[in-house]
């Protein structure tokens, strides 16, 4: 087995019989299943899309994978460690260390430069402060924005703002990059540019999961997970 193939065989994330429920009606015995009995394995180096109609459970699944929400039942195993039931402080540490987030709305600080937005996650890391700006410049260069370091979000196009968000997601060298509708607020040309950037990052060895309602976009991933009524159907 080659070194590259063994890397792709390494299990990064596993969901075992994961469900997410909410009370439905007057009685707690009546439950609505946002997710039901999800079993999923993500291997290191994969490029995976999650798709389905509105209300299918895409965002709920993304939030659970990203440790932004807790499952009602089941186990979440990250890098061979069962993290189900961990306290919020520990989950926050794992999110910062292991997961890079890219959101549809970009979520950039409006009066802050591209460079400062990019290095924001480093404030909660163990990396010494004198290296922050150097790392930020490297990440912005990687996404093609080395000439936009001082620009605030208002001085950037939508596509450029999303590139800053991707640079921010990469800054801690996370184990997993999660992108929620990463092209949803972009025109088609800018959206294609973002998808190409994600493909390039995948080729470099990054593990990427993105959520989209667009089936054509979903098919650009190496593997597509289709949800319906809170369950994986394909």
C-alpha positions in Angstrom: 0.0 0.0 0.0 1.3 3.4 -0.9 1.7 6.2 1.6 -1.0 8.3 0.0 -3.5 5.5 -0.1 -2.9 4.6 3.5 -3.6 8.2 4.4 -7.0 8.1 2.7 -7.9 4.9 4.5 -7.4 6.6 7.9 -10.8 7.2 9.5 -11.0 10.8 10.6 -14.6 11.0 11.7 -17.3 8.4 12.5 -21.0 8.9 13.4 -22.6 5.8 15.0 -26.4 5.7 15.2 -26.7 9.5 15.6 -30.1 11.0 16.1 -31.2 14.6 16.8 -34.7 15.0 18.3 -36.9 17.9 19.4 -40.1 17.8 21.4 -43.1 17.8 19.1 -46.5 18.8 20.6 -47.5 19.1 24.2 -45.8 15.9 25.4 -42.1 15.2 25.6 -42.9 11.7 24.5 -43.7 13.0 21.0 -40.4 13.7 19.2 -39.5 15.2 15.9 -36.4 13.6 14.3 -34.2 16.1 12.6 -31.8 13.3 12.1 -32.4 9.6 12.6 -29.9 6.8 13.0 -27.1 8.4 11.0 -24.1 6.1 10.4 -21.3 7.9 8.5 -17.5 7.5 8.1 -15.3 10.3 6.8 -11.7 9.3 5.9 -8.7 11.6 5.9 -8.3 13.4 2.6 -11.9 12.9 1.4 -13.9 15.6 -0.5 -17.6 15.0 0.4 -20.8 16.9 -0.3 -24.0 16.7 1.7 -27.2 17.5 -0.2 -30.9 17.2 0.0 -34.1 19.3 -0.1 -34.9 22.1 2.4 -35.6 20.5 5.8 -33.8 17.2 5.0 -31.4 17.6 7.9 -28.3 19.0 6.1 -27.6 21.9 8.4 -28.4 19.8 11.5 -25.9 17.2 10.4 -23.3 19.9 9.6 -23.7 21.4 13.1 -23.2 18.0 14.8 -20.2 17.2 12.7 -18.8 20.7 13.5 -19.4 20.2 17.2 -21.8 23.2 17.2 -24.7 21.1 18.4 -25.0 17.9 20.4 -26.6 14.7 19.2 -29.6 13.4 21.2 -28.4 9.8 20.7 -25.4 8.0 19.3 -21.7 8.5 19.2 -19.4 11.0 17.5 -15.8 9.7 17.2 -13.2 12.2 16.0 -9.7 10.9 15.3 -10.5 7.7 17.2 -11.7 9.5 20.3 -15.4 9.4 21.5 -16.3 13.0 22.0 -19.9 12.5 22.7 -21.0 14.2 25.9 -17.9 16.4 26.3 -18.4 19.8 28.1 -18.8 22.9 26.0 -15.4 24.3 27.0 -13.6 21.1 25.6 -15.8 21.1 22.5 -14.9 24.8 21.9 -11.2 23.8 22.1 -11.7 21.0 19.6 -13.6 23.2 17.2 -10.7 25.7 17.2 -8.0 23.1 16.9 -9.5 20.5 14.6 -12.2 22.2 12.4 -12.1 25.1 10.0 -15.5 26.7 9.2 -16.6 28.4 6.0 -20.1 29.9 6.1 -22.5 31.2 3.4 -22.6 34.6 5.1 -18.8 34.8 5.3 -19.0 35.9 9.0 -16.2 38.4 8.7 -15.7 41.3 11.2 -16.9 44.3 9.1 -14.3 46.9 10.3 -11.4 44.6 10.4 -8.8 44.0 7.6 -8.5 40.8 5.7 -5.3 39.9 7.6 -6.8 40.5 11.0 -9.9 38.5 10.1 -7.7 35.6 8.9 -5.7 35.4 12.1 -8.6 35.7 14.5 -8.7 31.9 15.4 -5.0 32.2 16.4 -6.0 34.3 19.4 -7.3 31.1 21.0 -4.4 28.9 19.9 -1.0 28.0 21.4 0.9 29.7 18.5 3.0 32.6 19.7 1.6 36.0 18.7 4.7 37.1 16.8 4.0 34.4 14.2 0.3 35.3 13.7 0.7 37.9 10.9 3.2 35.8 9.0 0.9 32.8 9.0 -2.0 35.1 8.0 -0.1 36.4 5.0 0.7 32.8 4.0 -2.9 31.8 4.1 -4.1 34.8 2.2 -1.4 34.2 -0.5 -2.7 30.6 -0.7 -6.2 31.8 -1.6 -4.9 34.4 -4.0 -5.4 37.6 -1.9 -1.8 38.6 -1.1 -2.7 42.1 -2.4 -5.7 42.5 -0.2 -4.2 42.3 3.3 -5.4 45.7 4.5 -8.8 45.6 2.9 -11.9 45.5 5.0 -14.9 43.3 3.9 -16.7 46.3 2.4 -13.7 46.8 0.1 -13.9 43.2 -1.2 -16.2 41.4 -3.6 -18.3 38.5 -2.4 -15.9 36.0 -3.8 -12.9 37.7 -2.2 -14.7 37.8 1.2 -15.3 34.0 0.9 -11.6 33.6 0.1 -10.7 35.4 3.3 -13.1 33.1 5.1 -11.4 30.1 3.6 -8.0 31.5 4.6 -9.3 31.9 8.2 -10.6 28.3 8.1 -7.1 27.1 7.1 -5.1 29.2 9.6 -5.0 26.5 12.4 -4.2 23.7 9.9 -7.5 21.9 10.9 -8.1 18.2 10.5 -11.4 19.0 8.8 -12.8 21.9 6.7 -16.6 22.3 6.9 -18.3 24.6 4.3 -22.0 25.4 4.6 -23.4 26.6 1.3 -20.0 28.2 0.4 -21.3 29.5 -3.0 -24.8 30.4 -1.8 -24.2 34.2 -1.7 -22.1 34.4 -4.9 -22.7 34.8 -8.6 -22.0 31.8 -10.8 -18.5 33.0 -11.8 -17.4 33.7 -8.2 -19.0 30.4 -7.1 -17.0 28.5 -9.7 -13.8 30.1 -8.4 -14.6 29.1 -4.8 -15.3 25.5 -5.9 -12.0 25.4 -7.8 -10.2 26.7 -4.7 -11.8 23.9 -2.6 -10.8 21.3 -5.1 -7.2 22.6 -5.1 -7.2 22.4 -1.3 -8.5 18.8 -1.5 -5.6 17.9 -3.9 -3.2 19.2 -1.3 -4.6 16.7 1.2 -7.2 18.6 3.1 -10.4 16.8 4.2 -13.4 18.8 3.1 -17.2 18.5 3.7 -19.5 21.0 2.1 -23.3 21.3 2.3 -25.3 22.5 -0.7 -28.8 22.2 -2.0 -27.5 22.3 -5.6 -27.1 18.8 -7.0 -24.8 19.9 -9.8 -22.5 21.5 -7.3 -22.7 18.4 -5.0 -21.6 16.2 -7.9 -18.3 18.0 -8.0 -17.3 16.3 -4.8 -15.7 12.8 -4.8 -18.5 11.5 -2.7 -22.1 12.7 -2.3 -24.3 12.0 0.7 -28.0 12.6 0.1 -30.4 13.3 3.0 -34.2 13.0 3.1 -36.3 13.4 6.2 -33.3 13.2 8.5 -31.9 10.0 7.0 -29.2 9.1 4.6 -30.8 7.7 1.4 -27.8 7.5 -0.8 
